[in-house]
């Protein structure tokens, strides 16, 4: 699932990011909401590589440095941009907005 609206560095990002931290720890995905966009800054370019929560920020930073040393991601400054979730109740739906698909009619 995705957050409806996320704001990072005063830029609006809509329906583009996961609603949970990107980290899997001991085989279990983190259920915390993302608090940071993780990116690599190379010169004038910035490459987003994931999202993380505060709890996993240091772990992600260490893993990013390892991946840079192995040449798997570009060398550059590792950036963490703070996210702020914003919700709205101005969009409402009703039964006419939903479409039902009868899966029994589809045959492979």
Secondary structure, DSSP 8 states (H G I E B T S, - for coil): -B-SEEEETTEEEES-SBSS-S-EETTEE--S---EEEEEEETTEEEEEEEE-GGGHHHHHHHHHHHHHTTSS--SEEEEEEEEE---------GGG-----GGG---
